[in-house]
Each structure stands twice: as structure tokens, then as C-alpha cells.
Amino acid sequence: MQVIMASQQHGAGHMLALVPVTNEAPAIDGKDEYLGAFDVALTKQYTVTDIEGDGVTINEKLNGVLIRSRNAAGTHTLDLSLQWDALTLGKHTITIEANDIYVNPPHQPTIRTWTFTKLLPIKPKTPQIVSGLGDVVAKFTAYKNALAAKVGGVPGDTLEELIAKLGTMKKYVSGTVMGSADVRVFEYANGGGTTNTYYATVNDLPFKPAVILFKGAKGAYDYRLVYTEKHPAGSLYKVPTVMYAESTGSTTGAGIQFKGHTQSAIVTDKMFTLPVGISGITWEWEAWG
């Protein structure tokens, strides 16, 4: 800051000429620009000068947050080492604000703006990791396409679409089971009382069946037993659990119908116990949800 006075003599008098006082903002070298992409902490030198030699304050900001202040012009180094680990991947902004200590006449601070991108560090194992991720994606895609084929989808279906298709599919499970050696009480569906008969129990079901089919053979006879949640005739028996037992090659026992007995015929989401009427054979069974 300077004040210059000049005098001129005219006869016996004197005249003073006053030059206006000026105060220029500090200067920051370089230009506003994109600095590039970095996988290690960014450092950058910059220089601040003030033409009048005034005292200078400098504020370094990262994404608008003050990270460091300085109180002198000169060459300085911006260093983001302390902030780097907490910095998210992607684009960020640095601003350098410089102002002198005089406010008369007032002026705006000088601002330099830089942007940069933080990248994931490249480490020795990164290529192997990337390659391994590629293998995982390929295997996942193969499994997804196989699932699509089973649920009526197409290879381009998303996982969400395939899950939705699974929710609409009929559930199915099958196996074999040996009929019991003892008997339990089961009730006839037509109101004809009860009977002691053999049964079969299957455990560890993944769902509660709506339909169960038993198939078995003994001697000259083939047996078919069907369980349904609701009798085909609707409200004929007014009970949800009905067992139809039919045998081929014999009139004895043909068309026998059982209904659920509170202590015997049980169907849950984990197991079922149902009358089969015949002992000493292995039953093939299928269940649908």
C-alpha cells in the first residue's frame, strides 16, 4: 500500500496532488483445472504472491471443508495424506482461497479450484482379484441360466424375475417309506366309524403338501392312495384331510375313504402320517405343495 504526494509551486502558493490508494488481492499461480485420477494421496505445490507485500491468509478446502490454514505468501504444498483414507472413491474438489490482511478498499479473495478423482489402489494382487471376480460372474451366470431353464425363464431374466417365478411354482418332493408294523386308529370319511390300520410317516418335509400320492405293490395287487387338502366333492365330508385308498385286482378295500383323525392322520409343513392299510411293503410317495 502506498500514498504518493506531489507538490507544484505557482507563485507564492503550493498545491498538493493526492494519488488514490490501491489494494490488489493476492495472486495464486496456475489455473482452475482437473488434476487427474489418483490411487494414492494427492499432493500439489502452489505459489501465492501479493504485489504490495501485504500479510496473506490462505485457506485450503476439500469439498468445501477447511482442512488447513496458512499465514504467509510463498510456495506451499497441498497434502491430502490425512484425509485420503476417509475420502470416498470418485470425484472431489479442492479450493485454495488467498486474501491479504487489509480490507480498505475491500476486495474478494482469490480462489483457485482443482478437481480430481480418487481411484481404488492398484495392489500386486489386484489383477488376480479382478480375474477371480470374472470367474465368479461367469459361474453365477451359468447357475442363473440353469435356474431359468428349470422355472420357465430365459437366460436374460434377472435374479429378481427368477425369484418371482419360483414363488408361483408348484412345490414337489418325493421318496420312499416303509409302512408301519403296528396299527393306529383312523376314521372313515363316510361316517362309518373307525378302524385300526397300518400307516406311513415321512419327516423333514420342506413344505406342507396339498396333495400326496402313495404307490405300492404286494403280491398280485397294486395299491394307490391319494391325500388331498380338500375332497374333490367339495363340502361332501366337511373335513380338510381325506384319504382315498384304492387297490387294483381286488374288490376288498376298493374305494375306502379315510378322514383325518386327531391322533393319527397328520399333515404339517414338516411331516405327515397317513393310513396306508397294508403292512410289509415299501411305498413310493410324491407330494405337491
Contacts in CASP RR format, 6 or more apart in sequence:
PFRMAT RR
TARGET T0000
AUTHOR 0000-0000-0000
METHOD contacts of the structure
MODEL  1
MQVIMASQQHGAGHMLALVPVTNEAPAIDGKDEYLGAFDVALTKQYTVTD
IEGDGVTINEKLNGVLIRSRNAAGTHTLDLSLQWDALTLGKHTITIEAND
IYVNPPHQPTIRTWTFTKLLPIKPKTPQIVSGLGDVVAKFTAYKNALAAK
VGGVPGDTLEELIAKLGTMKKYVSGTVMGSADVRVFEYANGGGTTNTYYA
TVNDLPFKPAVILFKGAKGAYDYRLVYTEKHPAGSLYKVPTVMYAESTGS
TTGAGIQFKGHTQSAIVTDKMFTLPVGISGITWEWEAWG
1 21 0 8 1.000
1 22 0 8 1.000
1 23 0 8 1.000
1 52 0 8 1.000
1 54 0 8 1.000
1 102 0 8 1.000
2 21 0 8 1.000
2 52 0 8 1.000
3 18 0 8 1.000
3 19 0 8 1.000
3 21 0 8 1.000
4 19 0 8 1.000
5 16 0 8 1.000
5 17 0 8 1.000
5 18 0 8 1.000
5 19 0 8 1.000
6 16 0 8 1.000
6 17 0 8 1.000
6 19 0 8 1.000
7 14 0 8 1.000
7 15 0 8 1.000
7 16 0 8 1.000
7 17 0 8 1.000
8 14 0 8 1.000
8 15 0 8 1.000
8 17 0 8 1.000
21 105 0 8 1.000
22 105 0 8 1.000
23 52 0 8 1.000
23 54 0 8 1.000
23 100 0 8 1.000
23 102 0 8 1.000
23 104 0 8 1.000
23 105 0 8 1.000
23 107 0 8 1.000
24 50 0 8 1.000
24 51 0 8 1.000
24 52 0 8 1.000
24 107 0 8 1.000
25 98 0 8 1.000
25 99 0 8 1.000
25 100 0 8 1.000
25 107 0 8 1.000
25 108 0 8 1.000
25 109 0 8 1.000
25 110 0 8 1.000
26 48 0 8 1.000
26 49 0 8 1.000
26 50 0 8 1.000
26 54 0 8 1.000
26 56 0 8 1.000
26 73 0 8 1.000
26 98 0 8 1.000
26 99 0 8 1.000
26 100 0 8 1.000
26 109 0 8 1.000
26 110 0 8 1.000
27 48 0 8 1.000
27 49 0 8 1.000
27 50 0 8 1.000
27 51 0 8 1.000
27 98 0 8 1.000
27 110 0 8 1.000
28 46 0 8 1.000
28 47 0 8 1.000
28 48 0 8 1.000
28 96 0 8 1.000
28 98 0 8 1.000
28 110 0 8 1.000
28 111 0 8 1.000
28 112 0 8 1.000
29 46 0 8 1.000
29 47 0 8 1.000
29 48 0 8 1.000
29 49 0 8 1.000
30 46 0 8 1.000
30 112 0 8 1.000
31 112 0 8 1.000
32 112 0 8 1.000
32 113 0 8 1.000
32 114 0 8 1.000
33 114 0 8 1.000
33 115 0 8 1.000
34 114 0 8 1.000
34 115 0 8 1.000
34 116 0 8 1.000
35 42 0 8 1.000
35 44 0 8 1.000
35 114 0 8 1.000
35 115 0 8 1.000
35 116 0 8 1.000
36 116 0 8 1.000
36 117 0 8 1.000
37 116 0 8 1.000
37 117 0 8 1.000
37 118 0 8 1.000
37 119 0 8 1.000
38 116 0 8 1.000
38 117 0 8 1.000
38 118 0 8 1.000
38 119 0 8 1.000
39 118 0 8 1.000
39 119 0 8 1.000
39 120 0 8 1.000
39 121 0 8 1.000
39 122 0 8 1.000
40 84 0 8 1.000
40 121 0 8 1.000
41 79 0 8 1.000
41 80 0 8 1.000
41 81 0 8 1.000
41 84 0 8 1.000
42 78 0 8 1.000
42 80 0 8 1.000
42 84 0 8 1.000
42 94 0 8 1.000
42 116 0 8 1.000
43 77 0 8 1.000
43 78 0 8 1.000
43 79 0 8 1.000
43 80 0 8 1.000
43 81 0 8 1.000
44 77 0 8 1.000
44 78 0 8 1.000
44 114 0 8 1.000
45 75 0 8 1.000
45 76 0 8 1.000
45 77 0 8 1.000
45 78 0 8 1.000
46 75 0 8 1.000
46 76 0 8 1.000
46 78 0 8 1.000
46 96 0 8 1.000
46 112 0 8 1.000
47 74 0 8 1.000
47 75 0 8 1.000
47 76 0 8 1.000
48 56 0 8 1.000
48 58 0 8 1.000
48 73 0 8 1.000
48 74 0 8 1.000
48 76 0 8 1.000
48 96 0 8 1.000
48 98 0 8 1.000
49 73 0 8 1.000
49 74 0 8 1.000
50 56 0 8 1.000
50 73 0 8 1.000
50 100 0 8 1.000
52 100 0 8 1.000
53 73 0 8 1.000
53 100 0 8 1.000
54 100 0 8 1.000
54 101 0 8 1.000
54 102 0 8 1.000
55 71 0 8 1.000
55 72 0 8 1.000
55 73 0 8 1.000
55 100 0 8 1.000
55 101 0 8 1.000
56 71 0 8 1.000
56 72 0 8 1.000
56 73 0 8 1.000
56 98 0 8 1.000
56 99 0 8 1.000
56 100 0 8 1.000
56 101 0 8 1.000
57 69 0 8 1.000
57 70 0 8 1.000
57 71 0 8 1.000
57 98 0 8 1.000
57 99 0 8 1.000
57 100 0 8 1.000
57 101 0 8 1.000
58 69 0 8 1.000
58 70 0 8 1.000
58 71 0 8 1.000
58 72 0 8 1.000
58 76 0 8 1.000
58 96 0 8 1.000
58 97 0 8 1.000
58 98 0 8 1.000
59 66 0 8 1.000
59 68 0 8 1.000
59 69 0 8 1.000
59 96 0 8 1.000
59 97 0 8 1.000
60 66 0 8 1.000
60 67 0 8 1.000
60 68 0 8 1.000
60 69 0 8 1.000
60 70 0 8 1.000
60 78 0 8 1.000
60 94 0 8 1.000
60 95 0 8 1.000
60 96 0 8 1.000
61 67 0 8 1.000
61 94 0 8 1.000
61 95 0 8 1.000
61 96 0 8 1.000
61 97 0 8 1.000
62 80 0 8 1.000
62 83 0 8 1.000
62 87 0 8 1.000
62 92 0 8 1.000
62 93 0 8 1.000
62 94 0 8 1.000
63 92 0 8 1.000
63 93 0 8 1.000
64 93 0 8 1.000
64 95 0 8 1.000
67 80 0 8 1.000
67 82 0 8 1.000
67 83 0 8 1.000
70 76 0 8 1.000
73 98 0 8 1.000
78 94 0 8 1.000
78 96 0 8 1.000
80 87 0 8 1.000
84 118 0 8 1.000
87 118 0 8 1.000
88 118 0 8 1.000
89 118 0 8 1.000
89 119 0 8 1.000
89 120 0 8 1.000
90 117 0 8 1.000
90 118 0 8 1.000
90 119 0 8 1.000
91 115 0 8 1.000
91 116 0 8 1.000
91 117 0 8 1.000
92 115 0 8 1.000
92 116 0 8 1.000
92 117 0 8 1.000
92 118 0 8 1.000
93 113 0 8 1.000
93 114 0 8 1.000
93 115 0 8 1.000
94 113 0 8 1.000
94 114 0 8 1.000
94 115 0 8 1.000
94 116 0 8 1.000
95 111 0 8 1.000
95 112 0 8 1.000
95 113 0 8 1.000
95 114 0 8 1.000
96 111 0 8 1.000
96 112 0 8 1.000
96 113 0 8 1.000
96 114 0 8 1.000
97 109 0 8 1.000
97 110 0 8 1.000
97 111 0 8 1.000
98 109 0 8 1.000
98 110 0 8 1.000
98 111 0 8 1.000
98 112 0 8 1.000
99 107 0 8 1.000
99 109 0 8 1.000
99 110 0 8 1.000
120 126 0 8 1.000
144 155 0 8 1.000
144 157 0 8 1.000
144 159 0 8 1.000
144 162 0 8 1.000
145 155 0 8 1.000
145 156 0 8 1.000
147 162 0 8 1.000
148 154 0 8 1.000
148 155 0 8 1.000
148 156 0 8 1.000
148 157 0 8 1.000
148 162 0 8 1.000
151 162 0 8 1.000
151 165 0 8 1.000
151 166 0 8 1.000
151 169 0 8 1.000
152 165 0 8 1.000
153 161 0 8 1.000
153 162 0 8 1.000
153 165 0 8 1.000
157 165 0 8 1.000
170 288 0 8 1.000
170 289 0 8 1.000
171 206 0 8 1.000
171 207 0 8 1.000
171 288 0 8 1.000
171 289 0 8 1.000
172 286 0 8 1.000
172 287 0 8 1.000
172 288 0 8 1.000
172 289 0 8 1.000
173 205 0 8 1.000
173 206 0 8 1.000
173 207 0 8 1.000
173 209 0 8 1.000
173 286 0 8 1.000
173 287 0 8 1.000
174 284 0 8 1.000
174 285 0 8 1.000
174 286 0 8 1.000
174 287 0 8 1.000
175 202 0 8 1.000
175 284 0 8 1.000
175 285 0 8 1.000
175 286 0 8 1.000
176 282 0 8 1.000
176 283 0 8 1.000
176 284 0 8 1.000
176 285 0 8 1.000
177 200 0 8 1.000
177 201 0 8 1.000
177 202 0 8 1.000
177 282 0 8 1.000
177 283 0 8 1.000
177 285 0 8 1.000
178 200 0 8 1.000
178 280 0 8 1.000
178 281 0 8 1.000
178 282 0 8 1.000
178 283 0 8 1.000
179 198 0 8 1.000
179 199 0 8 1.000
179 200 0 8 1.000
179 276 0 8 1.000
179 278 0 8 1.000
179 279 0 8 1.000
179 280 0 8 1.000
179 281 0 8 1.000
179 282 0 8 1.000
179 283 0 8 1.000
180 198 0 8 1.000
180 199 0 8 1.000
180 200 0 8 1.000
180 201 0 8 1.000
180 276 0 8 1.000
180 279 0 8 1.000
181 198 0 8 1.000
181 279 0 8 1.000
181 280 0 8 1.000
182 198 0 8 1.000
183 196 0 8 1.000
183 197 0 8 1.000
183 198 0 8 1.000
183 199 0 8 1.000
184 196 0 8 1.000
184 197 0 8 1.000
184 199 0 8 1.000
184 261 0 8 1.000
184 263 0 8 1.000
184 264 0 8 1.000
184 273 0 8 1.000
184 275 0 8 1.000
185 194 0 8 1.000
185 195 0 8 1.000
185 196 0 8 1.000
185 261 0 8 1.000
185 263 0 8 1.000
185 264 0 8 1.000
186 194 0 8 1.000
186 195 0 8 1.000
186 196 0 8 1.000
186 197 0 8 1.000
186 199 0 8 1.000
186 243 0 8 1.000
186 258 0 8 1.000
186 260 0 8 1.000
186 261 0 8 1.000
186 264 0 8 1.000
186 265 0 8 1.000
186 275 0 8 1.000
187 193 0 8 1.000
187 194 0 8 1.000
187 258 0 8 1.000
187 259 0 8 1.000
187 260 0 8 1.000
187 261 0 8 1.000
188 194 0 8 1.000
188 195 0 8 1.000
188 256 0 8 1.000
188 257 0 8 1.000
188 258 0 8 1.000
188 259 0 8 1.000
189 231 0 8 1.000
189 237 0 8 1.000
189 239 0 8 1.000
189 242 0 8 1.000
189 243 0 8 1.000
189 257 0 8 1.000
189 258 0 8 1.000
189 259 0 8 1.000
190 237 0 8 1.000
190 257 0 8 1.000
194 261 0 8 1.000
197 275 0 8 1.000
197 276 0 8 1.000
197 277 0 8 1.000
198 275 0 8 1.000
198 276 0 8 1.000
198 277 0 8 1.000
198 278 0 8 1.000
198 279 0 8 1.000
199 264 0 8 1.000
199 273 0 8 1.000
199 274 0 8 1.000
199 275 0 8 1.000
199 276 0 8 1.000
199 277 0 8 1.000
200 214 0 8 1.000
200 273 0 8 1.000
200 274 0 8 1.000
200 276 0 8 1.000
200 283 0 8 1.000
200 285 0 8 1.000
201 271 0 8 1.000
201 272 0 8 1.000
201 273 0 8 1.000
202 271 0 8 1.000
202 272 0 8 1.000
202 285 0 8 1.000
202 287 0 8 1.000
203 270 0 8 1.000
203 271 0 8 1.000
204 270 0 8 1.000
204 271 0 8 1.000
205 268 0 8 1.000
205 269 0 8 1.000
205 270 0 8 1.000
205 271 0 8 1.000
205 272 0 8 1.000
205 287 0 8 1.000
207 269 0 8 1.000
207 289 0 8 1.000
208 267 0 8 1.000
208 268 0 8 1.000
208 269 0 8 1.000
208 289 0 8 1.000
209 227 0 8 1.000
209 267 0 8 1.000
209 272 0 8 1.000
209 287 0 8 1.000
209 288 0 8 1.000
209 289 0 8 1.000
210 228 0 8 1.000
210 229 0 8 1.000
210 288 0 8 1.000
210 289 0 8 1.000
211 226 0 8 1.000
211 227 0 8 1.000
211 228 0 8 1.000
211 229 0 8 1.000
211 287 0 8 1.000
211 288 0 8 1.000
211 289 0 8 1.000
212 226 0 8 1.000
212 227 0 8 1.000
212 267 0 8 1.000
212 272 0 8 1.000
212 274 0 8 1.000
212 285 0 8 1.000
212 286 0 8 1.000
212 287 0 8 1.000
212 288 0 8 1.000
213 224 0 8 1.000
213 225 0 8 1.000
213 226 0 8 1.000
213 227 0 8 1.000
213 285 0 8 1.000
213 286 0 8 1.000
213 287 0 8 1.000
214 223 0 8 1.000
214 224 0 8 1.000
214 225 0 8 1.000
214 226 0 8 1.000
214 274 0 8 1.000
214 276 0 8 1.000
214 283 0 8 1.000
214 284 0 8 1.000
214 285 0 8 1.000
215 222 0 8 1.000
215 223 0 8 1.000
215 224 0 8 1.000
215 283 0 8 1.000
215 284 0 8 1.000
215 285 0 8 1.000
216 222 0 8 1.000
216 223 0 8 1.000
216 224 0 8 1.000
216 278 0 8 1.000
216 281 0 8 1.000
216 282 0 8 1.000
216 283 0 8 1.000
216 284 0 8 1.000
217 223 0 8 1.000
217 281 0 8 1.000
218 278 0 8 1.000
218 280 0 8 1.000
218 281 0 8 1.000
220 249 0 8 1.000
221 247 0 8 1.000
221 248 0 8 1.000
221 249 0 8 1.000
221 250 0 8 1.000
222 247 0 8 1.000
222 248 0 8 1.000
222 249 0 8 1.000
223 245 0 8 1.000
223 246 0 8 1.000
223 247 0 8 1.000
223 248 0 8 1.000
223 276 0 8 1.000
223 278 0 8 1.000
224 246 0 8 1.000
224 247 0 8 1.000
224 248 0 8 1.000
225 243 0 8 1.000
225 244 0 8 1.000
225 245 0 8 1.000
225 246 0 8 1.000
225 274 0 8 1.000
225 275 0 8 1.000
225 276 0 8 1.000
226 243 0 8 1.000
226 244 0 8 1.000
227 241 0 8 1.000
227 242 0 8 1.000
227 243 0 8 1.000
227 244 0 8 1.000
227 267 0 8 1.000
227 272 0 8 1.000
227 274 0 8 1.000
228 242 0 8 1.000
228 244 0 8 1.000
229 240 0 8 1.000
229 241 0 8 1.000
230 240 0 8 1.000
230 242 0 8 1.000
231 237 0 8 1.000
231 239 0 8 1.000
231 242 0 8 1.000
237 257 0 8 1.000
237 259 0 8 1.000
239 259 0 8 1.000
239 260 0 8 1.000
241 259 0 8 1.000
241 260 0 8 1.000
241 265 0 8 1.000
241 267 0 8 1.000
242 257 0 8 1.000
242 258 0 8 1.000
242 259 0 8 1.000
242 260 0 8 1.000
243 257 0 8 1.000
243 258 0 8 1.000
243 259 0 8 1.000
243 260 0 8 1.000
243 265 0 8 1.000
243 274 0 8 1.000
243 275 0 8 1.000
244 255 0 8 1.000
244 256 0 8 1.000
244 257 0 8 1.000
244 258 0 8 1.000
245 253 0 8 1.000
245 255 0 8 1.000
245 256 0 8 1.000
245 257 0 8 1.000
245 258 0 8 1.000
245 275 0 8 1.000
245 276 0 8 1.000
245 277 0 8 1.000
246 253 0 8 1.000
246 254 0 8 1.000
246 255 0 8 1.000
246 256 0 8 1.000
247 253 0 8 1.000
247 254 0 8 1.000
258 265 0 8 1.000
258 275 0 8 1.000
259 265 0 8 1.000
264 273 0 8 1.000
264 275 0 8 1.000
265 273 0 8 1.000
265 274 0 8 1.000
265 275 0 8 1.000
266 272 0 8 1.000
266 273 0 8 1.000
267 274 0 8 1.000
272 287 0 8 1.000
276 283 0 8 1.000
END
